[in-house]
Protein backbone atom coordinates (compact mmCIF):
# COMPACT_ATOMS: atom_id res chain seq x y z
CA UNK A 1 0.00 0.00 0.00
CA UNK A 2 1.06 3.54 -0.71
CA UNK A 3 1.02 6.45 1.74
CA UNK A 4 -1.53 9.11 0.81
CA UNK A 5 -1.46 12.80 1.71
CA UNK A 6 -5.06 13.46 2.74
CA UNK A 7 -4.99 17.25 2.60
CA UNK A 8 -8.64 17.51 3.60
CA UNK A 9 -7.98 15.67 6.88
CA UNK A 10 -4.47 17.18 7.22
CA UNK A 11 -2.73 13.83 7.57
CA UNK A 12 -0.58 11.30 5.80
CA UNK A 13 -2.36 7.93 5.83
CA UNK A 14 -1.44 4.31 5.31
CA UNK A 15 -4.02 1.50 5.55
CA UNK A 16 -2.64 -1.28 7.76
CA UNK A 17 -3.99 -4.34 9.51
CA UNK A 18 -6.25 -3.05 12.24
CA UNK A 19 -7.03 0.35 10.73
CA UNK A 20 -5.25 3.34 9.29
CA UNK A 21 -1.87 4.64 10.43
CA UNK A 22 -1.71 8.42 10.30
CA UNK A 23 0.61 11.37 10.76
CA UNK A 24 -1.38 14.52 11.46
CA UNK A 25 0.07 17.83 10.34
CA UNK A 26 -0.56 21.52 9.88
CA UNK A 27 0.68 23.35 6.76
CA UNK A 28 1.77 26.96 6.85
CA UNK A 29 3.10 28.96 3.89
CA UNK A 30 6.68 27.98 4.83
CA UNK A 31 6.45 24.87 7.01
CA UNK A 32 4.92 21.46 7.51
CA UNK A 33 4.28 21.07 11.24
CA UNK A 34 4.11 17.41 12.32
CA UNK A 35 1.60 17.10 15.17
CA UNK A 36 0.85 13.47 15.99
CA UNK A 37 1.71 9.99 14.72
CA UNK A 38 -0.73 7.17 15.38
CA UNK A 39 -0.29 3.54 14.35
CA UNK A 40 -2.82 0.83 15.24
CA UNK A 41 -1.43 -1.51 17.88
CA UNK A 42 -1.51 -4.47 15.50
CA UNK A 43 0.90 -2.68 13.12
CA UNK A 44 3.33 -1.21 15.67
CA UNK A 45 7.00 -2.11 15.55
CA UNK A 46 7.08 -2.68 11.81
CA UNK A 47 8.40 0.71 10.72
CA UNK A 48 5.03 2.15 9.71
CA UNK A 49 5.44 5.33 11.77
CA UNK A 50 8.88 5.94 10.27
CA UNK A 51 7.48 5.49 6.77
CA UNK A 52 4.87 8.15 7.51
CA UNK A 53 7.51 10.59 8.77
CA UNK A 54 9.70 9.88 5.74
CA UNK A 55 6.73 10.57 3.43
CA UNK A 56 6.12 13.90 5.19
CA UNK A 57 9.79 14.85 4.83
CA UNK A 58 9.74 13.97 1.14
CA UNK A 59 6.57 16.02 0.58
CA UNK A 60 8.02 18.99 2.46
CA UNK A 61 11.22 18.89 0.42
CA UNK A 62 9.23 18.72 -2.83
CA UNK A 63 7.32 21.84 -1.76
CA UNK A 64 10.36 23.67 -0.33
CA UNK A 65 8.92 23.65 3.19
CA UNK A 66 10.71 23.46 6.53
CA UNK A 67 9.56 20.62 8.81
CA UNK A 68 8.71 21.39 12.43
CA UNK A 69 8.32 18.13 14.39
CA UNK A 70 6.11 18.81 17.42
CA UNK A 71 5.28 15.10 17.56
CA UNK A 72 7.84 13.37 19.82
CA UNK A 73 7.92 10.26 17.59
CA UNK A 74 8.53 12.30 14.43
CA UNK A 75 11.25 14.33 16.18
CA UNK A 76 13.00 11.18 17.42
CA UNK A 77 12.78 9.55 13.98
CA UNK A 78 14.27 12.61 12.30
CA UNK A 79 17.11 12.82 14.83
CA UNK A 80 17.86 9.10 14.56
CA UNK A 81 18.08 9.35 10.78
CA UNK A 82 20.19 12.51 10.60
CA UNK A 83 17.42 14.88 9.58
CA UNK A 84 17.01 16.86 12.79
CA UNK A 85 16.83 20.26 11.10
CA UNK A 86 13.80 19.63 8.91
CA UNK A 87 15.13 22.12 6.39
CA UNK A 88 14.65 21.55 2.68
CA UNK A 89 17.68 20.37 0.73
CA UNK A 90 19.46 23.12 -1.23
Backbone as a printed PyTorch tensor [residue, N CA C, xyz], in Angstrom:
tensor([[[ 0.8320, -1.1850,  0.0000],
         [ 0.0000,  0.0000,  0.0000],
         [ 0.8780,  1.2510,  0.0000]],

        [[ 0.3370,  2.2770, -0.5770],
         [ 1.0630,  3.5360, -0.7070],
         [ 0.5140,  4.5630,  0.2870]],

        [[ 1.4170,  5.3900,  0.8190],
         [ 1.0160,  6.4510,  1.7390],
         [ 0.3510,  7.5590,  0.9390]],

        [[-0.7790,  8.0310,  1.4450],
         [-1.5310,  9.1080,  0.8060],
         [-1.4790, 10.3640,  1.6680]],

        [[-1.3720, 11.5150,  1.0190],
         [-1.4630, 12.7950,  1.7120],
         [-2.9170, 13.2420,  1.6160]],

        [[-3.6600, 13.0540,  2.6900],
         [-5.0640, 13.4570,  2.7430],
         [-5.0990, 14.9080,  3.2120]],

        [[-5.0550, 15.8280,  2.2590],
         [-4.9910, 17.2530,  2.6030],
         [-6.2680, 17.7490,  3.2610]],

        [[-7.3840, 17.1110,  2.9730],
         [-8.6450, 17.5100,  3.6010],
         [-8.6090, 17.2240,  5.1010]],

        [[-8.0810, 16.0650,  5.4690],
         [-7.9840, 15.6670,  6.8770],
         [-6.6760, 16.1240,  7.5230]],

        [[-5.7690, 16.7050,  6.7340],
         [-4.4730, 17.1770,  7.2200],
         [-3.6580, 16.0440,  7.8450]],

        [[-3.5120, 14.9580,  7.0660],
         [-2.7320, 13.8350,  7.5730],
         [-2.2420, 12.9500,  6.4280]],

        [[-1.0860, 12.3550,  6.6700],
         [-0.5830, 11.3040,  5.7960],
         [-1.1980, 10.0140,  6.3230]],

        [[-1.6420,  9.1330,  5.4220],
         [-2.3620,  7.9310,  5.8280],
         [-1.8030,  6.6990,  5.1380]],

        [[-1.8380,  5.5900,  5.8610],
         [-1.4440,  4.3070,  5.3070],
         [-2.3610,  3.2360,  5.8910]],

        [[-3.1870,  2.5990,  5.0430],
         [-4.0150,  1.4980,  5.5450],
         [-3.1250,  0.3400,  6.0050]],

        [[-3.3970, -0.1690,  7.1900],
         [-2.6380, -1.2810,  7.7610],
         [-3.6260, -2.2390,  8.4140]],

        [[-3.1540, -3.4120,  8.7740],
         [-3.9930, -4.3450,  9.5050],
         [-4.4530, -3.6710, 10.7990]],

        [[-5.7340, -3.6500, 11.0130],
         [-6.2490, -3.0540, 12.2430],
         [-6.6820, -1.6110, 12.0980]],

        [[-6.5860, -1.0300, 10.8970],
         [-7.0330,  0.3520, 10.7300],
         [-6.1670,  1.1550,  9.7800]],

        [[-6.0250,  2.4200, 10.1090],
         [-5.2450,  3.3400,  9.2850],
         [-4.1970,  4.0090, 10.1650]],

        [[-2.9450,  3.9100,  9.7440],
         [-1.8740,  4.6390, 10.4270],
         [-1.8980,  6.0540,  9.8810]],

        [[-1.6200,  7.0340, 10.7460],
         [-1.7090,  8.4190, 10.3040],
         [-0.6680,  9.3080, 10.9680]],

        [[-0.2610, 10.3120, 10.2300],
         [ 0.6100, 11.3660, 10.7560],
         [-0.1220, 12.6750, 10.5020]],

        [[-0.6310, 13.2680, 11.5710],
         [-1.3770, 14.5160, 11.4610],
         [-0.4020, 15.6790, 11.3490]],

        [[-0.7910, 16.6790, 10.5530],
         [ 0.0730, 17.8320, 10.3370],
         [-0.7370, 19.1090, 10.1800]],

        [[-0.0080, 20.2150, 10.2060],
         [-0.5600, 21.5240,  9.8800],
         [ 0.3870, 22.1490,  8.8650]],

        [[-0.1390, 22.6640,  7.7770],
         [ 0.6760, 23.3470,  6.7580],
         [ 0.5880, 24.8420,  6.9770]],

        [[ 1.7210, 25.5020,  6.8750],
         [ 1.7730, 26.9610,  6.8470],
         [ 2.4160, 27.3240,  5.5050]],

        [[ 2.4830, 28.6030,  5.1750],
         [ 3.1050, 28.9560,  3.8930],
         [ 4.5640, 28.4970,  3.7650]],

        [[ 5.2630, 28.3210,  4.9040],
         [ 6.6840, 27.9850,  4.8350],
         [ 7.0630, 26.7010,  5.5590]],

        [[ 6.0910, 26.0410,  6.1910],
         [ 6.4540, 24.8740,  7.0070],
         [ 5.3610, 23.8070,  6.9930]],

        [[ 5.8010, 22.5860,  7.2470],
         [ 4.9190, 21.4580,  7.5070],
         [ 5.1600, 21.1030,  8.9720]],

        [[ 4.1580, 21.3100,  9.8090],
         [ 4.2790, 21.0740, 11.2440],
         [ 3.6960, 19.6990, 11.5490]],

        [[ 4.5330, 18.7810, 12.0230],
         [ 4.1060, 17.4140, 12.3240],
         [ 3.5640, 17.3750, 13.7460]],

        [[ 2.2880, 16.9960, 13.8880],
         [ 1.5980, 17.0950, 15.1710],
         [ 1.4850, 15.7930, 15.9490]],

        [[ 1.1330, 14.7130, 15.2570],
         [ 0.8540, 13.4740, 15.9890],
         [ 0.9350, 12.2780, 15.0510]],

        [[ 1.6300, 11.2410, 15.4770],
         [ 1.7080,  9.9920, 14.7200],
         [ 0.9190,  8.9430, 15.4820]],

        [[ 0.0700,  8.2130, 14.7460],
         [-0.7290,  7.1690, 15.3770],
         [-0.7290,  5.9330, 14.4870]],

        [[-0.3270,  4.8120, 15.0710],
         [-0.2860,  3.5390, 14.3470],
         [-1.1050,  2.5330, 15.1600]],

        [[-2.0550,  1.8420, 14.5070],
         [-2.8230,  0.8330, 15.2440],
         [-1.8860, -0.1750, 15.9200]],

        [[-2.2770, -0.6120, 17.0840],
         [-1.4320, -1.5120, 17.8850],
         [-0.9810, -2.7330, 17.0900]],

        [[-1.8480, -3.2660, 16.2530],
         [-1.5110, -4.4730, 15.5010],
         [-0.4070, -4.2460, 14.4720]],

        [[-0.1210, -2.9880, 14.1340],
         [ 0.9010, -2.6820, 13.1240],
         [ 2.1410, -2.0190, 13.7220]],

        [[ 2.1870, -1.8820, 15.0290],
         [ 3.3260, -1.2090, 15.6710],
         [ 4.5750, -2.0770, 15.6140]],

        [[ 5.7240, -1.4150, 15.5460],
         [ 7.0020, -2.1120, 15.5530],
         [ 7.4670, -2.5640, 14.1880]],

        [[ 6.7150, -2.2520, 13.1550],
         [ 7.0780, -2.6840, 11.8060],
         [ 7.5880, -1.5640, 10.9180]],

        [[ 7.8580, -0.3970, 11.5070],
         [ 8.3980,  0.7110, 10.7240],
         [ 7.3620,  1.5910, 10.0500]],

        [[ 6.0960,  1.3810, 10.3590],
         [ 5.0330,  2.1510,  9.7110],
         [ 5.1230,  3.6320, 10.0780]],

        [[ 5.3280,  3.9290, 11.3430],
         [ 5.4420,  5.3290, 11.7710],
         [ 6.5900,  6.0310, 11.0770]],

        [[ 7.7200,  5.3680, 10.9680],
         [ 8.8780,  5.9410, 10.2750],
         [ 8.5930,  6.1940,  8.8100]],

        [[ 7.8480,  5.2940,  8.1820],
         [ 7.4760,  5.4880,  6.7730],
         [ 6.6080,  6.7290,  6.6120]],

        [[ 5.7050,  6.9610,  7.5670],
         [ 4.8660,  8.1540,  7.5120],
         [ 5.7080,  9.4250,  7.6420]],

        [[ 6.6390,  9.4190,  8.5870],
         [ 7.5070, 10.5910,  8.7660],
         [ 8.3510, 10.8120,  7.5160]],

        [[ 8.8980,  9.7570,  6.9560],
         [ 9.7020,  9.8820,  5.7350],
         [ 8.8700, 10.4490,  4.5880]],

        [[ 7.6070, 10.0410,  4.4740],
         [ 6.7260, 10.5730,  3.4280],
         [ 6.4810, 12.0640,  3.6370]],

        [[ 6.3150, 12.4730,  4.8910],
         [ 6.1180, 13.8950,  5.1950],
         [ 7.3650, 14.6950,  4.8420]],

        [[ 8.5460, 14.1580,  5.1600],
         [ 9.7940, 14.8470,  4.8290],
         [ 9.9530, 14.9860,  3.3210]],

        [[ 9.6310, 13.9380,  2.6010],
         [ 9.7400, 13.9670,  1.1410],
         [ 8.7730, 15.0090,  0.5570]],

        [[ 7.5590, 15.0480,  1.0610],
         [ 6.5730, 16.0190,  0.5810],
         [ 7.0300, 17.4430,  0.8840]],

        [[ 7.5590, 17.6540,  2.0910],
         [ 8.0240, 18.9930,  2.4650],
         [ 9.1690, 19.4380,  1.5690]],

        [[10.1060, 18.5470,  1.3040],
         [11.2220, 18.8880,  0.4220],
         [10.7250, 19.2430, -0.9810]],

        [[ 9.7710, 18.4760, -1.4820],
         [ 9.2340, 18.7240, -2.8260],
         [ 8.5550, 20.0890, -2.9140]],

        [[ 8.0100, 20.5600, -1.7910],
         [ 7.3190, 21.8440, -1.7610],
         [ 8.1990, 22.9700, -1.2240]],

        [[ 9.4470, 22.6490, -0.8610],
         [10.3580, 23.6660, -0.3280],
         [ 9.9750, 24.1530,  1.0580]],

        [[ 9.3560, 23.2800,  1.8520],
         [ 8.9170, 23.6510,  3.1940],
         [ 9.8990, 23.1620,  4.2530]],

        [[ 9.9800, 23.8950,  5.3440],
         [10.7070, 23.4570,  6.5290],
         [ 9.7850, 22.5230,  7.3120]],

        [[10.3530, 21.5290,  7.9820],
         [ 9.5640, 20.6170,  8.8080],
         [ 9.7750, 20.9660, 10.2750]],

        [[ 8.6770, 21.1380, 10.9850],
         [ 8.7150, 21.3940, 12.4260],
         [ 8.0700, 20.2020, 13.1160]],

        [[ 8.8740, 19.3310, 13.7570],
         [ 8.3160, 18.1260, 14.3910],
         [ 7.8850, 18.3770, 15.8350]],

        [[ 6.6210, 18.6870, 16.0520],
         [ 6.1090, 18.8150, 17.4180],
         [ 5.7890, 17.4430, 18.0050]],

        [[ 5.5370, 16.4720, 17.1420],
         [ 5.2810, 15.0970, 17.5600],
         [ 6.5820, 14.4750, 18.0620]],

        [[ 6.6130, 13.9650, 19.2930],
         [ 7.8430, 13.3650, 19.8220],
         [ 8.3640, 12.2110, 18.9640]],

        [[ 7.4690, 11.3720, 18.4350],
         [ 7.9190, 10.2620, 17.5940],
         [ 8.5830, 10.7890, 16.3360]],

        [[ 7.9610, 11.7440, 15.6730],
         [ 8.5280, 12.3050, 14.4350],
         [ 9.8800, 12.9510, 14.7140]],

        [[ 9.9830, 13.6840, 15.8180],
         [11.2550, 14.3300, 16.1760],
         [12.3450, 13.2900, 16.4010]],

        [[12.0200, 12.2370, 17.1370],
         [13.0050, 11.1820, 17.4200],
         [13.4130, 10.4680, 16.1350]],

        [[12.4690, 10.2100, 15.2550],
         [12.7810,  9.5460, 13.9850],
         [13.7150, 10.4140, 13.1510]],

        [[13.4220, 11.6960, 13.0760],
         [14.2670, 12.6070, 12.3040],
         [15.6830, 12.6750, 12.8810]],

        [[15.7930, 12.7670, 14.1880],
         [17.1130, 12.8230, 14.8320],
         [17.8850, 11.5250, 14.6080]],

        [[17.1980, 10.4030, 14.7160],
         [17.8570,  9.1040, 14.5550],
         [18.3440,  8.8770, 13.1330]],

        [[17.7180,  9.5400, 12.1750],
         [18.0810,  9.3460, 10.7750],
         [18.7980, 10.5560, 10.1750]],

        [[19.3510, 11.4020, 11.0570],
         [20.1930, 12.5070, 10.6020],
         [19.4590, 13.6240,  9.9080]],

        [[18.1750, 13.8180, 10.2110],
         [17.4200, 14.8780,  9.5800],
         [16.7680, 15.7400, 10.6540]],

        [[17.5480, 16.1330, 11.6370],
         [17.0080, 16.8620, 12.7890],
         [16.6150, 18.2900, 12.4670]],

        [[17.1250, 18.8680, 11.3780],
         [16.8320, 20.2630, 11.0970],
         [15.4840, 20.4440, 10.4290]],

        [[15.0610, 19.4900,  9.6080],
         [13.8030, 19.6270,  8.9100],
         [13.8220, 20.6730,  7.8150]],

        [[15.0180, 21.1090,  7.4430],
         [15.1250, 22.1180,  6.3900],
         [15.1680, 21.4450,  5.0260]],

        [[14.5870, 22.1170,  4.0220],
         [14.6470, 21.5460,  2.6790],
         [16.0790, 21.4750,  2.1660]],

        [[16.3510, 20.5050,  1.3270],
         [17.6780, 20.3740,  0.7340],
         [17.9130, 21.5090, -0.2360]],

        [[19.1660, 22.0170, -0.3020],
         [19.4580, 23.1170, -1.2330],
         [19.3720, 22.6660, -2.6710]]])
